Amino acid sequence: MSGNRTRTGFIGLGNIGAPMARRLLDDPASLVVLDVVPEATEPFAAEGATVASTPAELARDVAVISIVVQNEQQVRDVLDGPDGILATAAPGTVVAVHSTISAEGAVALAELAAGSQVELVDAPISGGAMGAHEGTLAVMVGGSEQAVERARPTLDRYASLVVHAGPVGAGTHMKIARNLITFASYAAGGEAQRLAAAAGLDIARLGEVVRHSDRITGGPGAVMIRPTAAEMDESDGLRPIFGHTLTLGAKDLDLAAEMGDELGVDTPFAELARRTLGAALGLEPYPEG
């Protein structure tokens, strides 16, 4: 364990990191911050937080360290550089890496940290700048149960959802899967805008409708309620509900493809969704090819 150390360290005070760290200013005397841009630390110092000059200095007196830097190499430098965290961190210190790095990198860094009896967890975030400012981020954590529980009081101060995804690397895998939905839906949204524009519609108002209805229905997450992605059993109580969803979805996707044909707009996302929707809902085997 990290002795009687109870302070929290935060490294990286950029557009996302700064609003996250501000959530820790409810107890400024327990917060130690660091950023490569000295000006970024000034508002925290003014509120009573301690400013460290190196990761090693920051790690001397803290139990949990949050890292929000740009890439995997920066995480490694902060952790194991000449003045890195591992030079001074006490056994039992937990390092939560919020930067999105590779799962393999997270595992390698955790193994490196373990050599100093420090527990590293990969803890990528979802919710963007708005979630960081509002303290409503989702954090997906990969690491041991003990490390996650030691980090949780810190994570809970800037996140409204903390999910223990599994061992180190699992948090990153969950973030990648989550972002697949985000960016694939952006691409599908672009297709919908092109289709709407060809029909002479106001695509800004279409965006208003999408945001409004997703707030009500929950968007794609509304159907992500099963514990498995396999085809569901005939006796599954969700089958009639999802079957109804498939009937409606297939009809609307067919209409979208027909509309595209009529207006001369390619609709590859509509066609792919029509082919795979049944499998996505667990009602059919996933089509090959």
C-alpha positions in Angstrom: 0.0 0.0 0.0 1.0 3.6 -0.4 1.4 4.2 3.3 -0.6 7.1 4.7 -0.5 9.0 1.4 -4.0 10.3 0.6 -3.3 13.1 -1.8 -4.2 12.9 -5.5 -2.0 13.8 -8.4 -3.2 15.0 -11.8 -0.9 15.2 -14.9 -2.1 17.0 -18.0 -4.3 20.1 -17.8 -5.4 20.5 -21.4 -8.9 20.9 -22.8 -10.1 17.7 -21.2 -7.7 17.3 -18.3 -8.2 20.8 -16.8 -12.0 20.5 -16.3 -11.5 17.0 -14.9 -8.9 18.2 -12.4 -11.1 21.2 -11.4 -13.5 18.6 -10.0 -10.8 17.7 -7.5 -10.5 21.3 -6.3 -13.3 20.5 -3.8 -10.3 19.6 -1.6 -7.4 21.7 -3.0 -5.0 20.9 -0.2 -5.0 17.3 -1.3 -4.4 18.0 -5.0 -1.0 18.1 -6.8 -1.0 19.1 -10.4 1.5 19.1 -13.3 1.5 20.3 -16.9 4.2 21.0 -19.4 2.7 24.4 -19.9 3.3 26.3 -16.6 0.4 28.7 -17.2 -2.0 25.8 -17.2 -1.3 25.2 -13.5 -1.8 28.8 -12.4 -5.6 28.6 -11.8 -5.0 25.5 -9.7 -2.3 27.1 -7.6 -4.6 30.1 -7.1 -7.2 27.7 -5.6 -4.7 26.1 -3.2 -3.5 23.1 -5.1 0.2 22.2 -5.1 2.1 22.5 -8.4 4.8 19.9 -9.0 7.8 20.5 -11.4 8.2 16.8 -12.4 6.2 13.6 -12.4 8.7 12.3 -9.7 8.0 15.3 -7.5 4.3 14.8 -7.9 4.4 11.1 -7.1 6.3 11.5 -3.8 3.2 12.3 -1.8 0.1 10.9 -3.6 -1.9 7.7 -3.5 -3.6 8.0 -6.9 -2.3 9.7 -10.0 -4.6 10.6 -13.0 -2.8 11.0 -16.4 -4.4 12.9 -19.3 -1.7 13.4 -21.9 -1.7 13.1 -25.7 -0.3 9.7 -26.6 1.3 6.5 -25.5 4.9 7.8 -25.7 4.0 10.7 -23.4 2.4 8.3 -20.9 5.6 6.2 -20.9 7.7 9.3 -20.5 5.6 10.5 -17.5 5.7 7.1 -16.0 9.3 5.9 -16.5 11.3 8.9 -17.7 14.3 10.2 -15.9 12.1 12.2 -13.5 9.1 9.8 -13.9 6.5 8.6 -11.5 8.2 5.3 -10.9 11.3 7.0 -9.5 9.4 8.0 -6.3 6.0 6.4 -6.2 5.3 4.4 -3.1 4.3 0.7 -3.4 0.5 0.5 -3.8 0.2 3.8 -5.7 -2.4 3.6 -8.4 -1.8 5.3 -11.8 -5.0 5.8 -13.9 -4.2 6.5 -17.6 -7.1 8.3 -19.1 -5.3 8.9 -22.4 -6.5 6.5 -25.2 -3.5 4.2 -25.8 -3.3 0.7 -27.3 -4.5 -2.2 -25.1 -1.1 -3.8 -25.7 0.6 -0.6 -24.6 -1.5 -0.5 -21.4 -0.5 -4.1 -20.5 3.2 -3.3 -21.1 3.1 -0.2 -19.0 1.3 -2.0 -16.2 4.0 -4.7 -16.2 6.6 -1.9 -16.1 4.8 -0.3 -13.2 4.4 -3.6 -11.3 8.2 -3.8 -11.1 8.0 -0.8 -8.7 4.9 -2.2 -7.0 2.8 0.5 -8.6 -0.6 -0.5 -10.1 -1.4 1.0 -13.5 -5.0 0.9 -14.8 -6.1 1.9 -18.3 -9.1 4.2 -17.8 -10.1 5.8 -21.1 -13.0 8.2 -20.9 -16.2 8.9 -22.9 -18.2 12.1 -22.8 -15.9 14.7 -24.3 -15.3 18.2 -23.1 -18.9 18.6 -22.0 -18.8 15.6 -19.8 -15.5 16.7 -18.4 -16.9 20.2 -17.5 -20.0 18.7 -16.0 -18.4 15.9 -14.1 -20.5 13.3 -16.0 -17.8 11.4 -17.9 -18.0 7.6 -18.3 -14.7 5.9 -17.3 -14.0 2.4 -18.5 -11.3 0.8 -16.3 -9.0 -2.1 -16.9 -7.1 -3.4 -13.9 -7.3 -5.4 -10.7 -10.3 -5.1 -8.4 -8.2 -3.7 -5.7 -6.6 -1.0 -7.9 -10.0 0.0 -9.3 -11.5 0.4 -5.8 -8.6 2.5 -4.6 -8.9 4.8 -7.6 -12.7 4.9 -7.5 -13.1 7.8 -5.0 -11.0 9.9 -7.4 -12.7 8.8 -10.5 -16.2 9.4 -9.0 -15.4 13.1 -8.6 -15.2 13.7 -12.4 -17.3 10.8 -13.7 -20.9 9.8 -13.2 -20.3 6.3 -14.5 -17.2 4.1 -13.6 -17.2 0.7 -15.2 -14.7 -2.0 -14.3 -14.3 -3.6 -17.7 -11.8 -6.4 -16.7 -8.0 -6.7 -16.4 -5.6 -4.2 -17.7 -6.3 -3.5 -21.4 -10.1 -4.1 -21.1 -10.8 -0.5 -20.5 -9.1 0.4 -23.8 -11.0 -2.4 -25.6 -14.3 -1.1 -24.3 -13.4 2.5 -25.4 -12.5 1.2 -28.9 -15.9 -0.6 -29.2 -17.7 2.4 -27.9 -16.0 4.8 -30.4 -16.9 2.4 -33.2 -20.5 3.3 -32.6 -19.7 7.0 -32.4 -17.8 7.3 -35.6 -19.8 4.8 -37.6 -22.9 6.8 -36.7 -21.3 10.0 -37.8 -20.6 8.4 -41.2 -24.2 7.2 -41.4 -25.4 10.6 -40.3 -23.5 12.1 -43.3 -25.3 9.6 -45.6 -28.6 10.7 -44.1 -27.8 14.4 -44.6 -26.9 13.8 -48.3 -30.2 11.9 -48.7 -32.2 14.7 -47.0 -30.4 17.5 -48.9 -31.2 15.7 -52.2 -34.8 15.7 -51.2 -34.7 19.4 -50.6 -34.9 19.2 -46.8 -33.3 21.4 -44.2 -30.6 19.2 -42.8 -30.0 21.4 -39.8 -33.6 20.7 -38.7 -32.9 17.0 -39.4 -30.0 17.2 -36.9 -32.4 18.8 -34.4 -34.8 15.9 -34.8 -32.0 13.3 -34.4 -30.7 14.9 -31.2 -34.2 15.2 -29.8 -35.3 11.7 -30.5 -32.0 10.2 -29.3 -32.4 11.9 -26.0 -35.7 10.2 -25.6 -34.9 6.7 -27.0 -31.3 6.4 -25.9 -30.0 6.0 -29.4 -28.0 2.8 -30.3 -27.5 2.0 -26.6 -31.2 1.3 -26.3 -30.8 -2.1 -28.0 -27.5 -2.9 -26.3 -29.1 -4.6 -23.3 -28.3 -8.3 -23.9 -25.3 -10.0 -22.1 -24.2 -11.7 -25.3 -23.9 -10.9 -29.0 -24.9 -14.4 -30.1 -28.1 -15.3 -31.8 -30.8 -15.3 -29.1 -32.8 -18.4 -28.2 -36.3 -18.8 -29.5 -37.6 -18.6 -25.9 -35.9 -15.3 -25.1 -38.4 -12.7 -23.9 -36.7 -10.0 -25.9 -37.3 -11.8 -29.2 -40.8 -10.5 -29.9 -39.7 -6.9 -29.0 -36.6 -7.1 -31.2 -38.5 -8.8 -33.9 -40.9 -5.9 -34.1 -37.8 -3.6 -34.2 -36.4 -5.6 -37.1 -39.7 -5.4 -39.0 -39.8 -1.6 -38.7 -36.1 -1.2 -39.3 -36.1 -3.3 -42.4 -39.0 -1.4 -43.9 -37.4 2.0 -43.2 -34.0 0.9 -44.5 -35.6 -0.4 -47.7 -37.4 3.0 -48.0 -34.1 4.8 -47.5 -32.3 2.7 -50.2 -35.3 3.3 -52.6 -35.2 7.0 -51.9 -31.5 7.0 -52.6 -32.1 5.3 -56.0 -34.8 7.8 -56.9 -32.6 10.8 -56.0 -29.3 9.5 -57.3 -27.7 9.3 -53.8 -25.5 6.3 -52.8 -26.7 4.7 -49.6 -24.1 2.1 -48.6 -24.8 2.4 -44.9 -28.5 1.9 -45.4 -27.8 -1.2 -47.5 -25.3 -2.6 -45.1 -27.6 -2.0 -42.2 -30.5 -3.7 -44.0 -28.2 -6.8 -44.5 -26.9 -6.9 -40.9 -29.7 -5.5 -38.7 -31.2 -8.9 -37.9 -27.8 -10.2 -36.7 -27.2 -7.0 -34.8 -30.4 -7.6 -32.9 -29.6 -11.2 -32.2 -32.3 -12.6 -34.4 -30.2 -14.1 -37.3 -26.7 -15.4 -37.8 -24.3 -12.7 -39.0 -24.1 -12.8 -42.8 -20.8 -13.8 -44.3 -18.9 -11.8 -46.9 
